[in-house]
Amino acid sequence: MSLILFAFVVRVRDGLPLSASTDFEHNKELQERKQQLRTISKSLPRLPERGTVKGQKLNIYFVSSEGVSYMSVCHSSLPVAKAFCFLEDLRWEFTACFNSTVISLAARPYPFLEFDTTIQKLKQQYNQSGGPALEVTLAEVQEDLRIRPPQLINLDEVELTNGTANGHLEQGVSSTGLNQRLEPVTTPGILSLVLNIMCASLNVIRGVHLAENTFQDDYEGIWNVAAFFFAFICCALQCHLYLFHSSLKKLKSFLLLGVIVLCNLYLLGLRNIWQLLFHISVASLSTSLTLTRRIHHRTDDCGV
């Protein structure tokens, strides 16, 4: 049974994959751990130099040094010290092959695929012998881990941090192109958009007509005009919130729904109960679909 199943080398500053071991195993948990490696690699600048992610049968270990992170997926039966000893050996081999300048200038994913040969040799050594060739190295790693134990990483917090950071990036033009893509628009979503546009149009038309009469009658009913235009703006923002990813999506969705409900209740004298229920139902549908539309996760694998 293989104790070290997968190894991954990434650049810390942007999570660019530099090299990885060839993937010979395809069990479900391994694929999940490899997907988690991608998540962790995006947050490396905010994570400690050494960390562990516990799984059911497979654990993730990583060590970051001199702008490069060395990561592995290992069976839980492998002692922690041997897992980090493997990463230290991997680090020494990688730095011996590639200098910091070459690593820094790398512009495309997996520029050092030839390093896979070295990774496979190290994996074979550990999987066959159960540890490093030099016991002195293992003892040094054990002592270092006793003094500075690796931090246990909570993946939920990492994903939340990634989502928040990406949400802020999307408010402007990101120089690194890190923008989140939502799942494809569904048929109910298209229906919701059409109904929302219809409600927005009704609000602005009624608001304009009422405004003409209001300005002729010494500004009586100015708050009714404001309610129509506030409802129009909120309908337009609901469409935008459904179509594009945004930070604090839940808060914004309920805030827009609340304003639309209040505006329509205020306009009860100018709208009958069925019109009011229609506008509130459309807003509620849009809110529900916005909250259930998730970020689209690419299924591309980080293996070779």
Secondary structure as UniProt FT lines:
FT   STRAND          4..11
FT   TURN            12..14
FT   STRAND          17..20
FT   HELIX           28..41
FT   TURN            42..43
FT   HELIX           44..46
FT   STRAND          50..53
FT   STRAND          58..65
FT   TURN            66..67
FT   STRAND          68..75
FT   TURN            76..77
FT   HELIX           80..97
FT   HELIX           100..105
FT   TURN            111..112
FT   HELIX           113..115
FT   HELIX           116..129
FT   HELIX           135..147
FT   STRAND          151..152
FT   HELIX           155..169
FT   TURN            170..171
FT   TURN            175..176
FT   HELIX           187..216
FT   TURN            217..221
FT   HELIX           222..243
FT   TURN            247..248
FT   HELIX           249..266
FT   TURN            267..270
FT   HELIX           273..292
//
